Every structure is written in C-alpha cells, then in structure tokens.
C-alpha cells in the first residue's frame, strides 16, 4: 500500500522542448503497430543527447507509405539497402545525428514537444546489422 501526504503534491510539471538543431540520438525501442488510419507503422523511441550529456526521449513514427522517407534516410545513414523489408528490431542500438524540430502542440497534446525532422548521418559506433 502506498502512503503519502496529500500536502506534498506539487503543481504538474511541464517540460520545455529542446531548441531545434542537430543532436546525437540512439534508437532504444522499435515497435511495429498500426496507425490510427490502419496503416502499418514502426514507432521508434530515440534517446537524444546534448554535448554536455543531457538526454530526452523523442518518439518517431514511420508510417507506410506517408513517412517512408524517414526509413529511407535511416537506411542511407547506415548504408543499408532500402529494399522493401526491414526487421524493426535491427534498428535498436543504431546511433545517428538527428535534426530535431518542435511541434507546437494540438488539442489532444497541447504541450509543445520535439520531433525528429531528419536522420542526418549514422555514427560509427552503431550496432552492426547481423
């Protein structure tokens, strides 16, 4: 049983998005699922890092066919074939320079948040594809 003092509650925290720019990122999760429209997609959880070691997680969504350009960019960065099939689990551990932008928010998610605009280049210590 959790015991707590109701007087200890603090106001709900909000997190400011990072400034748009280039950061290091590592894919730490990759899950196949269906989009709200019923299209096949992969949800990526990317851990982004600043030069001074601060981190944040940014979700990226590769939806077939509307955002396949992101998968093509990933394959280009890793020197992988963009051939029509991919095991999303092979993406876990891959590291990149990523360009982050900012989404202003929506009715459903009113807080601004970071988004991945582009995968810029692969980093040499990425996990090799087996």
Backbone torsions as a table, in degrees:
resi	resn	phi	psi	omega
1	UNK	NA	134.8	179.4
2	UNK	-88.4	125.5	175.2
3	UNK	-111.7	140.0	-178.7
4	UNK	-154.2	164.2	176.7
5	UNK	-102.3	113.7	-178.7
6	UNK	-58.5	-20.2	179.5
7	UNK	-74.4	-15.4	-178.0
8	UNK	-81.6	-4.9	-175.7
9	UNK	-65.0	137.0	176.2
10	UNK	-106.9	160.6	175.6
11	UNK	-57.6	150.7	178.8
12	UNK	-58.0	133.4	-179.2
13	UNK	-82.2	147.3	171.3
14	UNK	-122.5	155.0	-179.0
15	UNK	-119.4	127.4	177.2
16	UNK	-78.8	137.2	176.4
17	UNK	-69.0	157.1	175.8
18	UNK	-71.9	156.3	176.0
19	UNK	-62.4	146.9	175.0
20	UNK	-58.2	141.3	180.0
21	UNK	160.9	-171.8	-177.9
22	UNK	-97.8	129.6	180.0
23	UNK	-136.4	163.2	170.6
24	UNK	-81.6	143.9	178.1
25	UNK	-142.5	145.9	176.1
26	UNK	-128.9	130.7	177.2
27	UNK	-75.4	118.0	-177.7
28	UNK	-108.0	-15.2	174.2
29	UNK	-147.4	146.8	175.9
30	UNK	-146.2	119.2	-175.7
31	UNK	-128.4	129.9	173.0
32	UNK	-79.3	139.5	178.7
33	UNK	-161.4	-175.3	177.0
34	UNK	-107.9	140.1	174.5
35	UNK	-73.8	170.1	177.6
36	UNK	-58.1	-30.4	179.4
37	UNK	-83.5	-2.5	178.3
38	UNK	91.9	8.3	179.3
39	UNK	-85.6	150.0	174.0
40	UNK	-64.4	141.8	177.9
41	UNK	-155.5	163.7	172.9
42	UNK	-122.5	128.9	175.0
43	UNK	-98.7	123.4	179.2
44	UNK	-106.3	135.9	172.5
45	UNK	-105.9	112.4	-174.2
46	UNK	-111.2	121.2	176.7
47	UNK	-88.2	112.3	-178.5
48	UNK	-99.4	145.8	-174.4
49	UNK	-133.7	138.9	173.9
50	UNK	-87.7	169.5	178.0
51	UNK	-60.6	-28.0	-179.0
52	UNK	-95.0	11.4	171.5
53	UNK	94.1	-0.2	175.6
54	UNK	-70.1	146.9	-178.9
55	UNK	-129.3	154.4	171.1
56	UNK	-150.7	155.1	177.3
57	UNK	-104.0	137.5	178.3
58	UNK	-128.8	126.9	175.6
59	UNK	-86.4	138.4	176.0
60	UNK	-127.0	146.4	-175.0
61	UNK	-125.2	123.0	175.6
62	UNK	-105.9	106.8	-175.4
63	UNK	-107.4	131.7	177.3
64	UNK	-85.9	125.7	-0.8
65	UNK	-100.2	-2.4	-165.3
66	UNK	-67.1	-30.8	-179.2
67	UNK	-123.0	30.6	175.7
68	UNK	-62.0	-19.7	177.3
69	UNK	-58.7	-30.6	178.0
70	UNK	-68.7	-41.3	177.6
71	UNK	-66.0	-39.0	177.1
72	UNK	-61.6	-39.2	178.1
73	UNK	-65.4	-42.6	177.3
74	UNK	-60.5	-48.0	-179.9
75	UNK	-60.7	-40.2	177.6
76	UNK	-61.2	-45.1	-178.6
77	UNK	-63.2	-32.6	-175.7
78	UNK	-98.3	1.3	-174.9
79	UNK	57.9	38.3	176.3
80	UNK	-99.2	153.0	174.6
81	UNK	-70.1	137.5	172.6
82	UNK	-98.7	79.8	-163.8
83	UNK	-111.5	-2.2	177.7
84	UNK	113.2	-13.4	175.4
85	UNK	-138.0	148.9	178.5
86	UNK	-157.9	132.2	170.6
87	UNK	-85.2	112.3	-175.4
88	UNK	-59.3	-23.8	179.4
89	UNK	-66.4	-24.2	176.3
90	UNK	-65.6	-18.3	-179.3
91	UNK	-77.6	-23.2	-177.2
92	UNK	-64.9	129.9	-179.0
93	UNK	92.3	-8.8	179.0
94	UNK	-75.2	138.8	-175.5
95	UNK	-119.0	145.4	-173.8
96	UNK	-144.8	164.6	156.2
97	UNK	-91.1	127.7	-179.9
98	UNK	-121.3	148.6	174.7
99	UNK	-99.8	115.8	178.0
100	UNK	-93.4	143.1	171.1
101	UNK	-123.6	-173.3	-178.6
102	UNK	-128.0	125.9	169.3
103	UNK	-87.5	133.4	-175.0
104	UNK	-73.8	-16.9	-177.2
105	UNK	110.9	168.3	-178.0
106	UNK	-144.8	-179.0	176.6
107	UNK	-59.9	-42.9	-177.0
108	UNK	-71.0	-40.8	-179.9
109	UNK	-128.6	87.7	-170.9
110	UNK	-71.6	-19.9	-178.7
111	UNK	-78.4	139.2	174.1
112	UNK	-64.4	149.8	-179.9
113	UNK	-149.4	160.5	177.9
114	UNK	-77.1	154.0	173.4
115	UNK	-137.6	155.8	175.1
116	UNK	-91.7	116.9	178.0
117	UNK	-83.5	-35.0	-173.4
118	UNK	-162.0	146.4	169.6
119	UNK	-94.0	114.5	-169.3
120	UNK	-85.2	-50.9	179.3
121	UNK	-157.9	150.9	175.1
122	UNK	-78.4	151.1	177.1
123	UNK	-101.4	144.8	-170.0
124	UNK	-65.5	-19.7	179.9
125	UNK	-97.2	28.3	173.8
126	UNK	-69.1	155.2	176.8
127	UNK	-71.1	126.5	-178.6
128	UNK	-67.3	146.8	176.6
129	UNK	-76.4	129.8	-178.1
130	UNK	-91.1	NA	NA
